[in-house]
Amino acid sequence: MSRRLFSCALGMTAASVALPRIAIAQGDKPLQIIVGYPPGGSTDAFARLISVPLQQVMNRTVVVRNQPGAGGQLGASALLREGRDGSAVLAINQPDLNLAIARGNAGFKGTDFRVMMADLHEPRVFLVKNDSGIRDFVDFVNQAKANPGKLSISVAGGTAQEVLAKWLVDTLKIDVLVVNYKGGAESANALLAGDVTANLGDDFVRSVLRPKTTALFIGSDRKSPRWDEAQTLQSQLAKLGHSMPSPNFLSRYGVYVVSAEFVKKNPSGYQALQEAFLKARSGPVMTDYIQKNNLTDMSLGLPGEQFENVFSSEMREIERINK
């Protein structure tokens, strides 16, 4: 799935305009972007996309490596092992990192990390196959109540997708099976194969399923240009007598994270690395891809410090749910 999404971006890199280079203190050591998920999702696709202009900006080899497992825990642990000198950056989603911390069994805490850049804000989308006969999310809930245990939702296990699916099932008091898969691509394929009734995924990457699926809701406070038929989750829940804790509850923020130890020991190195990411993000490879793929509604490309309040507020809600 990500290969198709990514193909046009690769084609653009050859013709991209040269970007100003930024000196990075870590010398010739390659920079690793550790992706906390398997290939096939939004995080992986955008990490590979930004790696091309980033390498040019830094005049340094950039290597993208997938380290999936435990909802991003393995990737986060790898960052703390390998990124103390700033030679590794973690590409992960919030609130997945917060979830790993809140569960309390990961061996790290929030103060071990610094969010360097927020790349995209991507809402969740809830899909069924076009021939499912389910009209909207209210209809899905009504069918679930009429047929206990018969409906199912596929998700990437250990992530905020799973938490949101279980929150919906618990809040609405419906007997629906939440089925975990190793990654987003596998969970989407389960829907197409007819193994599950619905899939809860991320707006952008699921757009490749557009011809075969219908969106029952978009998990945001505004509609998505990729899923015209999808009503906001808040509006669907209101019809059922419920509401979301926040308009963008458990939606995906794609972020790049560094070791807090690196920031403390080498603040100038951190600033240079952050500047390089922001410059690569604002260059023609990324901006052209975002515009051509109608992703401007999701685009951020901003310093992570601007989102500290958003992520801390989400963390408090996650901790409340986990009690």
Disulfide bonds with the S-S distance in Angstrom:
none
